Each structure stands twice: as structure tokens, then as C-alpha cells.
Amino acid sequence: MAGLNVSIAFFFLVVGVCQALRWLSKRFLSPGAYGCLARELAGSLQLCTSCLELRMLVEIGPWGGGFGLDVVLTLLFLLFAVHGVSFDGASANPTVSLQEFLLLESDLAATAAKLLAQGAGTGTGWAVTKLYWSWELTHFHLIQNLIASECSSSIRTSLHHAAFVEGTCSFLFHLVLLKLQQSHPMYRVPALAATVAFLTYAAGPFTGAFFNPALATATTFHCSGSSFWDYIQVYWLGPLAGMLAALLLYQGNIPRLFQKNLFYSQKSKYKIPKARVAALTEGDEPRQKRKGEKSNPQPR
């Protein structure tokens, strides 16, 4: 369990460093630069380093540390709960940023800046984690360094099925995200963390259950066993298709592309009671008569 304790300490250290980075950025940068660049970079760095360490525990822990999947899923739930509290509004996920753009919540320049910051954050997270592993603080890291040069693809099923799995995970994640976007963080954060843990448990054996293109690019694109185009189809096109399907199902349209609602009829928020409608209808007739008497007086 000593190796697991080192990993838990690493998680705390990463969250603390990224939180300090967010605090400094918020103090010295403008709100726009912080929201589009620093916040997304810190969130992506935190997410990537945590997920890489957790992925290592998933692969080596059961036979190298003697703990099961329940420990890893518990860590995953707690980590995403901490991410939800500490991210300060960052998504650290390209599909979420594109969803905000399609919902007219973000313009093109801000979305492009977020995507660049997410790429830089995940790349930095991958480099930091590789450096941390090279210190070989635990036997987990020693084993990881031995097998790192021969890592295999996370796609363990047919290409079409893998793309469908990633798309379905993205669809369910974005549907929950859209449903809970106006909820209090006390309910939204654990619900999203539980959704991620469940999807990882269900889809992990097939694709690794990333449903985050930036995270998948940093984690598995360099591994052998699948071509670059295979990775693009599964880890980019699949999640993007899932996000679009969730947006269409929830909204009925895509505001950035078209306003017409394809699935739901537009109904007025305010309903007039039937009794009031009848009273208004009956009251219109005498009023019209009075107006007619004024406009057409009888001759004397």
C-alpha cells in the first residue's frame, strides 16, 4: 500500500500546485486571459497528470499492488469530485468548449484560445508525469518505465464499435452536464463524478473511456497498435458526434447553426386561465359597442 500512498500524495500535490497557479493567474491576469487561457491550462494540466497516474494504477495495481478495481473507481470518483470543485469553471475538455460555442455561450476567439490552452495543458501534464515516473519512487513507477516503451493501443475492440463506445460515453456525459448546468454545485459535482466513474467502469475495457479528445491524445496516441486515423475516428470524431447528439436531444436545435427547433414545439411560458379568457371575450363585446356609439352617433 506504500505505492498507493505515494500516488495519493502526488494527486494532492498536483491539485495544490494547479490551485496556486489559478490563484496567481487570477490575481495578475485580466479576466478574459484567465478564463480562456490560464484557467483551462491549469485544469488540463491537473486532469492529465491525475488521469495518467490513475491509468498506471489501473494497469499495474491489481497484480502489482494487490488492490482491485473498486479502489481505482473510488479514487476516480474522489478525483473528479475534487476537479469539479477546484476547476473554477474550466472544462479541460475540447467537446465541452465546442458545446459552449454552439450554445452561443462563447465566441470563436475565446473557444480557439481554450482549445490551445487545453492542448498545452495536457502536453505539459504528460511531460510532468513522465518526469515524475522517471524518479521511480515506487515499484509501480519502476514497472511503468519498463513497459512504457512498448505501450499498446487502448482500442481493444473493432474500430466502429470503439467509436460507438466513445460516442455513447460522450453523449451520456454531455446529457448529464446539460441537465445539471443550472444545478447547485453541491448536487452537480458528485453527479458528474459518479457519471464519469460509471462510464469508466462500463467502457474502460473497450477504449479506456476517455471521451475527452485532448486527454486521449496525450495518453494513448503515441502507443502502437492503431493508426493515427484510427485514433482520430475513435477519440475525436466519436466524442464530437456524441456531444452533437446530446445537444440536439436536449435543445432540439443547435443555436450557432440554426434556430428552428427540430424536436420540440415552442410553447408559451404563461398560460391564461380559461375563466379569464371567457371573461375577456365577453367583455370585448360591450366595449366594442360603446366605441361604435361614440364613433357613429344617432342623428337627432
C-alpha positions in Angstrom: 0.0 0.0 0.0 3.1 2.3 0.2 3.0 2.8 -3.6 -0.7 3.7 -3.4 0.0 6.3 -0.7 2.7 7.9 -2.8 0.2 8.2 -5.7 -2.4 9.8 -3.4 0.2 12.3 -2.2 1.0 13.0 -5.9 -2.7 13.7 -6.5 -2.8 16.2 -3.6 0.5 17.9 -4.8 -0.9 18.3 -8.3 -4.1 19.8 -7.1 -2.3 22.2 -4.8 0.2 23.3 -7.5 -2.6 23.9 -10.0 -4.7 25.7 -7.4 -1.8 28.0 -6.7 -1.4 28.6 -10.5 -5.1 29.5 -10.7 -4.8 31.9 -7.8 -1.7 33.7 -9.2 -3.3 33.9 -12.7 -6.5 35.3 -11.4 -4.5 38.0 -9.5 -2.2 39.1 -12.3 -4.1 38.4 -15.5 -7.2 40.1 -16.9 -10.5 38.2 -16.5 -10.5 37.3 -20.2 -7.0 35.9 -20.3 -7.6 34.0 -17.1 -10.9 32.5 -18.3 -9.7 31.5 -21.7 -6.1 30.6 -21.1 -4.8 30.2 -17.6 -7.8 28.5 -16.1 -8.1 26.0 -18.9 -4.3 25.3 -18.9 -4.3 24.7 -15.2 -7.4 22.5 -15.4 -6.0 20.4 -18.3 -2.6 20.0 -16.5 -4.4 18.8 -13.4 -6.7 16.5 -15.2 -4.0 14.9 -17.4 -1.4 14.3 -14.6 -4.1 12.8 -12.4 -5.5 10.5 -15.1 -2.1 9.3 -16.2 -1.2 8.3 -12.7 -4.6 6.7 -12.2 -4.3 4.9 -15.5 -1.0 3.5 -14.3 -2.7 2.2 -11.1 -5.4 0.6 -13.2 -2.9 -1.3 -15.3 -0.4 -2.3 -12.7 -2.3 -2.1 -9.4 -4.3 -5.3 -9.5 -1.3 -7.6 -9.9 1.5 -5.3 -8.7 -0.2 -3.8 -5.6 -2.9 -6.3 -4.7 -5.8 -3.9 -4.8 -8.9 -4.2 -7.0 -10.9 -2.1 -9.4 -13.0 -0.8 -6.5 -10.1 1.1 -5.1 -9.4 2.7 -8.5 -13.0 3.6 -9.1 -13.2 5.2 -5.6 -10.1 7.2 -6.4 -11.6 8.2 -9.8 -14.8 9.4 -8.2 -13.0 11.4 -5.5 -10.6 12.9 -8.0 -13.3 14.1 -10.3 -15.2 15.5 -7.4 -12.1 17.5 -6.4 -11.7 18.6 -10.1 -15.3 19.8 -10.2 -14.8 21.9 -7.1 -11.3 23.3 -7.9 -11.5 23.8 -11.7 -13.3 27.2 -11.2 -15.4 26.8 -14.3 -12.8 25.3 -16.6 -13.9 22.4 -18.8 -10.5 20.9 -19.7 -12.3 19.1 -22.5 -12.5 20.3 -26.1 -16.0 18.9 -26.7 -17.3 20.9 -23.7 -15.7 24.1 -25.1 -17.2 23.4 -28.5 -20.6 22.8 -26.9 -20.4 26.2 -25.3 -19.5 27.7 -28.7 -22.5 26.0 -30.3 -24.8 27.3 -27.5 -23.6 30.9 -28.1 -22.0 31.0 -24.7 -18.5 31.6 -26.1 -17.3 33.3 -29.3 -14.8 31.8 -31.8 -11.7 33.6 -30.5 -12.4 32.5 -26.9 -13.1 28.9 -28.0 -9.9 28.7 -30.0 -7.9 30.1 -27.1 -9.5 27.5 -24.8 -8.6 24.6 -27.2 -5.0 25.8 -27.4 -4.7 26.1 -23.7 -6.2 22.6 -23.2 -3.6 21.2 -25.7 -0.8 23.0 -23.9 -2.1 21.8 -20.5 -2.4 18.2 -21.5 1.0 18.2 -23.2 2.6 19.7 -20.1 0.8 17.2 -17.9 2.2 14.3 -19.9 5.8 15.7 -19.7 5.5 16.3 -15.9 4.1 12.9 -15.3 6.8 11.2 -17.3 9.4 13.1 -15.3 7.8 12.1 -12.1 7.7 8.4 -13.2 11.4 8.6 -14.1 12.3 9.2 -10.4 10.9 5.6 -9.7 9.6 6.5 -6.2 7.6 3.2 -6.1 7.8 -0.2 -7.7 4.7 0.9 -9.7 6.7 3.5 -11.4 9.6 1.1 -12.0 7.3 -1.3 -13.8 5.7 1.6 -15.7 9.1 2.8 -17.0 9.9 -0.8 -18.1 6.7 -1.2 -20.2 6.3 2.5 -21.3 8.3 2.0 -24.5 6.0 -0.8 -25.6 2.6 0.6 -24.7 -0.2 -0.8 -26.7 -3.4 0.9 -28.0 -6.3 1.4 -25.7 -8.6 0.3 -28.6 -9.4 -3.3 -27.7 -12.4 -3.9 -29.9 -13.3 -3.2 -33.6 -12.9 0.3 -34.8 -16.6 1.0 -35.4 -17.5 -0.4 -32.0 -14.8 1.7 -30.3 -16.0 4.9 -32.0 -19.6 4.0 -30.9 -18.5 3.4 -27.3 -16.6 6.7 -27.1 -19.5 8.5 -28.7 -22.0 6.9 -26.3 -19.9 7.9 -23.3 -19.7 11.4 -24.6 -23.4 11.5 -25.3 -24.3 10.4 -21.8 -21.8 12.7 -20.2 -22.9 15.8 -22.1 -26.6 15.0 -21.5 -26.0 14.9 -17.7 -23.9 18.1 -18.0 -26.6 19.9 -19.8 -29.3 18.7 -17.4 -27.3 19.8 -14.4 -25.8 23.0 -15.7 -28.2 25.2 -13.6 -28.0 23.0 -10.6 -26.2 23.9 -7.4 -22.5 22.6 -7.3 -23.4 20.5 -4.2 -25.5 18.3 -6.5 -23.8 18.8 -9.9 -20.2 17.9 -8.8 -21.0 14.4 -7.3 -23.4 13.6 -10.0 -20.8 14.3 -12.7 -18.2 12.4 -10.8 -20.5 9.4 -10.4 -21.3 9.6 -14.1 -17.6 9.6 -15.1 -16.9 6.7 -12.7 -19.7 4.6 -14.1 -18.8 5.3 -17.7 -15.2 4.4 -17.0 -16.2 1.1 -15.4 -18.5 0.2 -18.3 -16.5 1.3 -21.3 -12.9 1.1 -19.9 -12.2 -2.4 -21.1 -13.1 -1.4 -24.7 -11.5 2.0 -25.3 -10.2 3.3 -21.9 -13.3 5.5 -21.7 -11.6 8.9 -22.3 -14.5 10.8 -24.0 -12.0 13.7 -23.9 -10.1 14.2 -27.1 -7.2 16.2 -25.5 -6.7 13.7 -22.8 -6.8 10.8 -25.2 -4.3 12.5 -27.5 -1.8 12.9 -24.6 -2.4 9.5 -23.2 -2.7 7.0 -26.0 -1.9 8.5 -29.4 1.8 7.6 -29.1 1.1 3.9 -28.4 1.4 1.3 -31.1 -1.4 -1.0 -32.4 -3.6 1.6 -34.1 -3.0 4.2 -36.8 -3.3 7.9 -36.3 -6.5 7.9 -38.3 -8.0 5.2 -36.1 -7.3 7.3 -33.0 -8.9 10.3 -34.7 -12.0 8.4 -35.5 -12.4 6.9 -32.0 -11.2 9.6 -29.7 -12.1 12.8 -31.7 -14.9 12.1 -34.1 -16.7 9.7 -31.7 -16.9 12.2 -28.8 -17.8 15.1 -31.1 -20.7 13.1 -32.6 -21.9 12.2 -29.1 -21.8 15.8 -28.0 -23.8 16.9 -31.0 -26.4 14.2 -30.4 -26.8 15.2 -26.8 -27.1 18.8 -27.7 -29.8 18.1 -30.3 -31.7 15.8 -27.9 -31.6 18.3 -25.1 -32.1 21.6 -27.0 -33.9 20.4 -30.1 -31.6 22.6 -32.2 -28.0 23.9 -32.4 -28.3 27.7 -31.8 -25.0 28.5 -33.5 -26.1 26.7 -36.7 -29.9 27.1 -36.8 -32.7 28.4 -34.6 -35.5 26.1 -35.8 -36.4 23.5 -33.1 -36.5 20.1 -34.8 -38.0 18.0 -31.9 -39.9 20.2 -29.6 -42.7 22.7 -30.2 -42.3 26.1 -28.7 -44.9 26.8 -26.0 -45.6 30.0 -24.2 -44.4 30.1 -20.6 -47.5 31.9 -19.5 -50.9 30.3 -19.6 -54.1 32.3 -19.3 -56.8 30.6 -17.2 -59.9 29.6 -19.2 -62.3 31.5 -17.0 -60.2 34.7 -17.6 -60.2 34.1 -21.3 -64.0 33.8 -21.3 -64.4 36.9 -19.2 -62.2 38.8 -21.6 -64.1 37.6 -24.6 -67.5 38.6 -23.0 -66.1 42.0 -22.0 -64.9 42.8 -25.5 -68.4 42.9 -27.0 -69.9 45.8 -24.9 -66.7 47.7 -25.2 -66.9 47.4 -29.0 -70.5 48.6 -28.9 -69.6 51.6 -26.7 -66.8 52.5 -29.2 -69.3 52.2 -32.0 -71.8 54.5 -30.3 -69.1 57.2 -29.9 -67.9 56.9 -33.5 -71.4 56.7 -35.1 -73.8 58.9 -33.1 -77.5 58.6 -33.8 -79.0 61.7 -35.6 -81.4 63.8 -33.5 
